[in-house]
Amino acid sequence: MGSKFGNLFGPVEGRHADTWLLAESCLLEALAEHGIRVGTDEGTPDEDRFFQVFGDPAYGVSCQIMSPFAGPGERSEEEQEWNNAMAAVRIEVEHAFGEVTRVWPFMNAWWKLQVYRSPIGRYYRVAVLLVNALNCFRPNQTAQYFDIMPPELHEYFHQ
């Protein structure tokens, strides 16, 4: 699949807490429905049945989401290694977001993009669609990091 964006929620006006955005996006429900490993069934333990996404510590941990160890106190060596490994992965995912504004600098021109004066959400969705399409021709850094090559362009638009 490569590093294409698989879920775009919004736009949402104003600032909201991450947990509110997660709930409103219905992402966890979609993951519960579609993020099931092939060859598993309802009798399979949850940790083996579902794919998980990595999220902010505010999201907690569930069958569909994992997060770094957070909160006060010392970390065990294993916990610190986990946090360090996942921080590196998170940086690569952030590069995918940066790719949109690198290819389409207009999307970073916040002084031109005004709510109710321009269709910001539509602009961003089109920018992501086209960045995903470009990734089909030339796998970006994130796809290469995870060694997950994108589909052919025809396949991408017909999935």
MARSEDREN-866816 format. One record per residue (C-alpha): residue in one letter; x, y, z. Coordinates in steps of 0.1 Angstrom, whole numbers, plus 2048, in hexadecimal, padded with zeros to 3 digits. Layout:
N
AXYZ
...
This chain:
159
M800800800
G81D818805
S81A83681A
K7FB84480C
F7E1853823
G7C683B82C
N7AF851840
L7A787683D
F78F884857
G7848A7856
P7868C3851
V77D8CE874
E77C8F387E
G7908FE89C
R7A68EB8B4
H7998CB8C5
A7A88B28DC
D7B88948CB
T7A087C8DC
W7828908CF
L79088F8AC
L7968698AF
A7738638BB
E76387A8A0
S778869884
C76A84788C
L78C83A884
L78C81F89F
E76B812893
A77981086F
L7987FE87B
A7837E588F
E7707DD870
H78B7DE856
G7AC7D9869
I7A87B486F
R7C579D867
V7BE78384C
G7B976085A
T7AC76B87C
D78976988A
E7757748A9
G7867588BD
T7A97668B6
P7B777B8D3
D7B37A08CB
E7D97A78CC
D7DD78E8AF
R7BC79689D
F7BF7BC896
F7D87D2885
Q7E07F089A
V7E9814893
F8028288A8
G7F48478B8
D7FA8628D2
P7FA8578F7
A7D986A8FB
Y7C884F8E6
G7D28338FF
V7D480F8F4
S7B97F98E5
C7B57DD8CB
Q7B97F78AF
I7D280F8BE
M7F380E8D0
S80782B8DF
P8288328F0
F82D82E915
A824850924
G81F860945
P836868962
G85085096F
E86E83D963
R86C826945
S87A803944
E8957FC92A
E87B7EA915
E861806918
Q87C82090D
E88780A8F0
W8628078E5
N85D82D8E7
N87D8348D4
A87481B8B8
M8518288B5
A85E84C8B5
A873844896
V854835885
R83F85388E
I85986B87E
E85685785E
V83085B85E
E834880864
H849881845
A82B875831
F81789383E
G8348AA835
E83489B812
V8138AC80B
T8208CF812
R8418C8801
V8308BE7E1
W8148D87E5
P8238F67F8
F8019087F4
M7F48F080F
N80C900828
A801923820
W7EB92783E
W7E794D838
K7D5945817
L7C0928823
Q7A3937836
V785924844
Y76592E831
R779940816
S78A922806
P7828FD805
I7A08F381A
G7958CF820
R78F8C97FB
Y7B28D87F3
Y7C28C180C
R7B08A2800
V7BA8A87DC
A7DE8AF7E7
V7DF88E7FA
L7CF87B7DC
L7E98897C5
V8068827DD
N7FA85F7E0
A7F985C7BA
L81C86A7B8
N8278507D1
C81B8357B9
F8368417A0
R8518497B8
P84F8397DB
N8558547F5
Q86B852814
T85084482A
A848828812
Q86D82080F
Y872821835
F85780883B
D8607F481C
I83B7F4810
M83A7FE7EC
P81B80F7DF
P8048007C5
E8048087A0
L7F2828798
H7D5816788
E7D17FF7A6
Y7D281D7BE
F7B582E7AC
H7A180E7A9
Q7A48017CD
